[in-house]
Amino acid sequence: MLLGFCLAMSVQSQVSDKPTLYFTADQMPVMKEFMPGPPDTMSVAFANDLSRFFWGKEMRKDSLRAAQAASDAIYGLENIISILQDAFGLKITKEDTPEIYTVLRDGTATCAAICTKPKKEYMRPRPFMVFNEPSLVPEHDEELRHNGSYPSGHTILGWSAALLLMEINPCAADAILARGYRYGENRVVVGAHWQSDTDAGRLAASVAYAKLHTSEAFLQQMKKAREEFKAKKAACCSHAGL
């Protein structure tokens, strides 16, 4: 018993916040080779971007939606975990669920690498820049001015995390995907992204996530994560007397 406890503590102590990528940005599919870039400002697609921008501003009048969008604007692993774990059905921490935490940390970081090059190549101005007005989260605006809008990195994070957690707990797929979709949509509400940025982000995340499944290291870690999830849920049910 003591040995098992010590081994468990040893595994937990080795889990860090620093991701280990399954693939580098150079090894990821090249977005401009399989999908178009940002729409031309004279196109119908951009007209839709404009329409959705004003839709997003209308959504800000709903205080609950505005608060959610502002909260979702915080980029990072810990925030996306807090956002999705209720739908997932299990609290996720590096101490209590190290296998799930590890695959989520490394998987989402790897998927994020797919947008490194296109963001720099396109350097698309963000909606709040085009309209010369603050976004819903103005304290983020200065930093975002120097980072291209296309594709949406937040959307890639939210959608790849949702796909990953859905694979671990497919029974909760609908709730996980709904919240993951809303996370990206809230970038339009904030005014930090155009609709076409978020659409491209979801497609890019799906492609990147498919790429993950060509990595044996990812597949092995995902297997550990699923086993950990089943064990945790079984323990919860047993504790509850179910």
CORMO-V228276 format. One record per pair of residues at least 4 apart in sequence whose C-alpha atoms are under 8 Angstrom apart, sorted by the first residue. I is the first residue (numbers start at 1). GAP is how many residues later the second one is. Records with the same first field share a line. If there is no record, write none. Layout:
# CORMO-V228276
I = GAP, GAP
This chain:
# CORMO-V228276
1 = 4
2 = 4
3 = 4
4 = 4
5 = 4
6 = 4
7 = 4
8 = 4
9 = 4
10 = 4
11 = 4, 87
12 = 82, 83, 84, 86
13 = 82
15 = 79, 80, 83, 87
16 = 78
17 = 88
18 = 87
19 = 83, 86, 87, 90
20 = 86, 89
21 = 85, 86, 88, 89
22 = 84, 85, 88, 190, 193, 195, 196
23 = 4, 5, 87, 189
24 = 4, 86, 89
25 = 85, 88, 89, 91, 92
28 = 85, 86, 180, 183
29 = 85, 178, 179, 182
30 = 4, 84
31 = 4, 5, 83, 84, 87, 173
32 = 4, 5, 86
37 = 85, 113
38 = 84, 86, 112, 158, 159
39 = 4, 6, 7, 157
40 = 5, 6
41 = 5, 6
42 = 4, 5
43 = 4
44 = 4
45 = 4, 151
46 = 4, 150
47 = 4
48 = 4, 147
49 = 4, 145, 146, 147
50 = 4, 144
51 = 4
52 = 4, 136, 142, 143
53 = 4, 74, 135, 136, 138, 141, 142
54 = 4
55 = 4, 134
56 = 4, 132, 133, 134, 135
57 = 4, 132, 133, 134
58 = 4
59 = 6, 7, 130
60 = 5, 6, 76, 129, 130
61 = 5
62 = 4
63 = 4
64 = 4
65 = 4
66 = 4, 70, 123, 124
67 = 4
68 = 4, 118
69 = 4, 114, 117, 118, 120, 121
70 = 4, 66, 67, 120
72 = 7, 8, 11, 111, 114
73 = 64, 81, 113, 114, 117
74 = 5
75 = 4, 5, 79
76 = 4
77 = 4, 28
78 = 4
79 = 4
80 = 4, 77, 78, 81
81 = 4, 11
82 = 4
83 = 96
84 = 4, 78, 92, 95, 96
85 = 4, 5, 6, 7
86 = 4, 5
87 = 85, 88, 89, 92
88 = 77, 78, 81, 84, 87, 88
89 = 83
90 = 143
92 = 4, 5, 8, 9
93 = 4, 5, 8
94 = 4, 5, 7, 8
97 = 4, 131, 132
98 = 4
99 = 4, 122, 123, 125, 126, 129
100 = 4, 122, 124, 125, 126, 128, 129
101 = 4
102 = 4, 119
103 = 4, 115, 118, 119, 122
104 = 4, 57, 60, 61
105 = 4
106 = 4
107 = 4, 53, 54, 57, 102, 105, 111
108 = 4, 49, 52, 53
109 = 4, 48
110 = 4, 98, 102
111 = 45, 46, 49, 94, 97, 98, 101
112 = 4, 41, 44, 45, 93
114 = 90, 91, 94
115 = 4, 36, 38, 89
116 = 4
117 = 4
118 = 4, 5, 32, 33
119 = 4, 5, 28, 29, 30, 31, 32
120 = 27, 28
122 = 26, 28
123 = 24, 25, 26, 27
124 = 24, 25, 26
125 = 4, 5, 20, 23, 24
126 = 4, 19, 22, 23, 65, 66, 67, 68
127 = 4, 64, 65, 66, 67
128 = 4, 5, 6, 7, 63, 64
129 = 4, 5, 16
134 = 4, 7
135 = 6, 55, 56, 57
136 = 53, 54, 55
137 = 4, 53
138 = 4
140 = 4
141 = 4
142 = 4
143 = 4
144 = 4, 48
149 = 43, 44, 45, 48
150 = 43, 46, 47, 50, 51
151 = 45, 46, 47, 49, 50
152 = 4, 32, 41, 45, 46, 48, 49
153 = 4, 48
154 = 4, 29, 30, 33, 47
155 = 4, 26, 28, 29, 30, 32, 43, 46, 47, 50
156 = 4, 28, 45, 46, 48, 49
157 = 4, 48
158 = 4, 22, 23, 25, 26
159 = 4, 18, 21, 22, 25, 43, 46, 47
160 = 4, 45, 46, 49
161 = 4, 19
162 = 4, 14, 15, 17, 18
163 = 4, 14, 46
164 = 4
165 = 4, 5, 11
166 = 4, 5, 6, 7, 10, 11
168 = 54, 57, 58, 61
169 = 4, 57, 60
172 = 4
173 = 4
174 = 4
175 = 4
176 = 4
177 = 4
178 = 4
179 = 4
180 = 4
181 = 4
182 = 4
183 = 4
184 = 4, 14
185 = 4, 10, 13
186 = 4
187 = 4, 5, 6, 7, 11
188 = 4, 5, 6, 7, 10
193 = 4, 5
194 = 4
195 = 4
196 = 4
197 = 4
198 = 4
199 = 4
200 = 4
201 = 4
202 = 4
203 = 4
204 = 4
205 = 4
206 = 4
207 = 4
208 = 4
209 = 4
210 = 4
211 = 4
212 = 6
213 = 5, 6
214 = 5
215 = 4
216 = 4
217 = 4
218 = 4
219 = 4
220 = 4
221 = 4
222 = 4
223 = 4
224 = 4
225 = 4
226 = 4
227 = 4
228 = 4
229 = 4
230 = 4
231 = 4
232 = 4
233 = 4
234 = 4
235 = 4
236 = 4
237 = 4, 5
238 = 4
